[in-house]
């Protein structure tokens, strides 16, 4: 019995010398089943952020994203993209999940469920990290804010918010397996987990509005006449935050973002005050060149910066790991234990792929999409595109998972922009010819077409010239 008690501990020197015990009554938490249920739910009932009615006044370009009705753009993607890079862009990020973890054991709990080292951050600091499953696969990427030593706020992707919340609760309950090699392991003490977007959180409710671009700080400073508060805003370093009252609204102001901009902020406020703040920022921001920005600009700016989207550049069809995506520093293997550690470490030993950022060499070409084929300049298959979007100049910039022998900056590659989905059906009807059934070249007749790749060039992995943010967060 004493040995069984010891094996419940997460780690101790010599633990692996003990006999493994697999006779526990713990069961495995079914993430796959939960994901399927959530997907069906998101298809049937769309949610709206508190700013939805304000969007309707500005655009009718509303789409379903992760179960939310969200604006895709207001004027044009290029105009909004340029605002983020040259002036300031305003984003509704109210669809993102906001989870609070509190209690005496919250630091140890977060160290167990996340890949980064939570003990390294202090009050007023944030950290990018990953939630992994028992097999070391990504459940989600997240950012964690330390508000107090026993109170943290975790921001997760909208598509995963329900799944993440249930996973954290499952680990907290001690009823489920957290280590396949020792199913007796469990957290020492439970924590308090709350969904801060839920009405049950009352006055503590939080949603996110983002200001991104070089004029963001000046716009924030224009909301107050208090010179000390202006200095306080200016002192916020990248990845740090303050909690203050600005323009009569209580808010957490964090210098983080998803666009690659050095100057960018996220404002966490009570949902009841979101429409007021949104309109105030648009009004005050006129002198700073503000533009409301939709999901398309979030996508184009984050791709240009080299930041990943869950489901495309993390996890997804290629089961991309944090290391393959280029975010190995956010996985602290020196920690003796976190969920998924051993399986991810094993996978890393045989890793053959890496993420690249590329730029198409020509404008005005067919749209490159997730899944398109990447080849070397001599036509050798080396990987697949994971994300791509046009920048403000009209060049498509993208991310791709490729053989790590072909990741050198400046290398020229080829990309086949293939038809997908309805586009594939239409093209097959017109051409009566699938890519894999292409006519042998020796049988070609004059005027017949063959598929050829478009050329692209590998860029630096991240948009370093824009001073990329600590957080590669997430959609």
Secondary structure, 3 states (H helix, E strand, C coil): CHHHHHHCCCCCCCHHHCCCCCCCCCECCCHHHHHHHHHHHHHHCCECCCCHHHHHHHCCCEEEECCEEEECCCCCHHHHHHHHHHCEEEEECCCCEEEEEECCCHHHHHHHHECCCHHHCCCCEEEEEEEECCCCCEEEEEEEEEEECCEEEEEECHHHHHHHHHHHHHHHHCCECCCCCCCCCCCCCCCEEEECCCHHHHHHCCEEEEEECCCHHHHHHCCCCCHHHHHHHHCCCCCEEEEEEECCEEEEEECCCCCCCCCEEEEEECHHHHHHHHHHHHHHHHHHCEEEECHHHHHHHHHHHCCCCECCCEEHHHCECCCCCCCHHHCCCCCCCCCCHHHHHHHHHCCCEEEEEEEECCCCCCCCCCCCEEEECCCCEEEEEEEEEECCCCCEEEEEEEEHHHCCCCCEEEEECCCCHHHHHHHHHHHCCCHHHCCCHHHCCCCCCCCCCEEEEEECCCCHHHCCCCCCCCC
